[in-house]
Amino acid sequence: MLELLNVSKKFLEFNGLTLNKTRDIRVLNGINLKANDGDVIGIVGRNGSGKSTLLKILFGSLLPDEGSIELDGSHKIFRENTNRFSLFSNNDRSFFWRLSVKENLDYFNSLSENRNTKYLNELISRFNINKLFLYPKRKKKNNAMGVEQVSQIETGFLVLQYDNSSSSEQAISREVDVNCIQFHFCFKGGASFFFNNGSYTLPLSDEHVLLLYNPQRSLPMQARLAPQTKMISILISIQKFHALFSQEAETISFLNDENINKKYYQDQIISPAMAVILSQMLQHEPDALMGRLYLKAKVYELFSLYFNPDKQSDIAQCPFLADEENVRKIHRAKQIVVERMAEPPSLPALAEEVGISLKRLKDGFKQLYGAPVFQFLLDYKMETARQMLSDGSQNVNEVGLKLGYSTSSHFIAAFKKKYGTTPKKYIMSLSS
């Protein structure tokens, strides 16, 4: 039996850096408590009401100013009874926030000299701890079709997020209305879409987007996702789409009067600006406040970039891009700087490696990817850093080194310039 008799505790008030000895703050005042074997007691109160102080007194890390504490009829220092008392404080981040409560208990039990796995399992079963998580997990639908997140923005307007993090292909399937336009953005990996019972296949490559529309018949989604594929699909009715682009219909091929009843598909490269938006959508918590509004805004951003009416003028300003071989070389240049981001080659060395003039590399890269080579690389590094930090498997120093920064201070400065916060504060924001 545990018994507290008239337990009180006071602290001297701090006024800035000066200790004010004329005023005491009484945190606990005459606490009386009796707990028998088997009792479960909860301590409830506002911040600063003395909950933590009481627990620390029970544990023995603080001594009361007045009163007495008895355990089984005798005065004892409770921290000597480690098989009966434990104290956790959430102020010092004692827990591993991405582990469940059970996983935390299992880990700390393994470190204890007085480990008692049988008793721990009894507690886990009694309090149903298997279902408790310290860290909020994203709600995902796991099924035979892979990992799917569905967000209905409005009637006739869906955003689907697919993440096949497995080592094998995953099939996805969904019925789609005949009046629906489909956009499939492959952020990473690859996919294959099947039509007419598998007799016709359309591949979707890494960093490509596929637009599908057929006003004559429905095009159900039947696809297989390659391992480690991330894809965002947008399904929107033709009526809603027309309403969005009523003023720009003539600039969109399948909306003009000539093609309005024709089937249409297009495969094009995802630009760096589009990739940033897709990454933001993939990182977004679907159940967050104003979640649907956020996704809707991001989809509109994607559409504005996808249907940029100025993209053809870019080709006119850079006529050598009409040569597929030159485009292929610039794509290869992008792959090289991404693969070697920690130690990228100089621009002259890069131009020589892919077999293109320095001027064509500079001009063509900017036209295709919307930024000069090293600005693109910096943006890519920062986005990669953000994803690595979000994953939680590597600390700030490790991420900086993998991205090629000689010192952590250089990496921190670059990250802060890009996102307006330090990597450490960004990590802390993920668990807040």
Summary of the structure (lengths in Angstrom):
residues: 432
radius of gyration: 30.1
end to end distance: 38.2
largest distance: 93.7
contacts: 1160
relative contact order: 0.06
helix: 40%
strand: 26%
